[in-house]
Amino acid sequence: MREILLSLITGGIVGFVFALFKLPIPAPPVLSGVIGIVGVYGGYKIFMHFFGA
C-alpha cells in the first residue's frame, strides 16, 4: 500500500510540473492506452502469482 501511495504522490508531482511548464504529459491521452497499461500490469501480476516467487 505504501508503494501505491508513493507512486500516486510522485505521479501527481510530475503531472503538476508538466502542467506548470506546459509540456505534454508522458502518458497515453486516450482511455484505450491507459487500459493497455493496466492490462500489462495485470498480466504481470497473474504470471507472478502462478509462476513467480
C-alpha positions in Angstrom: 0.0 0.0 0.0 2.9 2.3 0.8 4.3 1.8 -2.7 1.0 2.6 -4.3 0.6 5.8 -2.3 4.2 6.9 -3.1 3.6 6.2 -6.8 0.4 8.3 -6.7 2.1 11.2 -5.0 5.1 11.1 -7.3 2.8 11.0 -10.4 0.8 13.9 -9.0 4.0 16.0 -8.6 5.3 15.1 -12.0 1.9 15.9 -13.6 1.9 19.3 -11.8 5.4 20.1 -13.0 4.5 19.1 -16.6 1.4 21.3 -16.4 3.4 24.2 -14.9 5.8 24.2 -17.9 3.0 23.5 -20.4 4.6 20.2 -21.5 2.6 17.3 -22.9 2.0 14.6 -20.3 4.1 11.4 -20.8 1.1 9.2 -20.8 -1.4 7.9 -23.4 -4.0 10.6 -23.9 -6.8 8.1 -24.7 -8.6 5.5 -22.5 -7.5 2.6 -24.6 -3.9 3.4 -23.9 -4.4 3.6 -20.2 -6.3 0.3 -20.2 -3.5 -1.2 -22.2 -1.0 -0.2 -19.4 -3.4 -1.7 -16.8 -3.6 -4.9 -18.8 0.2 -5.2 -18.9 0.4 -4.8 -15.2 -2.5 -7.3 -14.7 -0.8 -9.9 -16.8 2.5 -9.4 -14.9 0.7 -9.9 -11.6 -1.1 -13.0 -12.8 2.1 -14.5 -14.1 3.9 -13.8 -10.8 1.0 -15.3 -8.8 1.2 -18.6 -10.6 4.9 -18.9 -11.6 6.8 -16.3 -9.6 8.3 -16.4 -6.2 
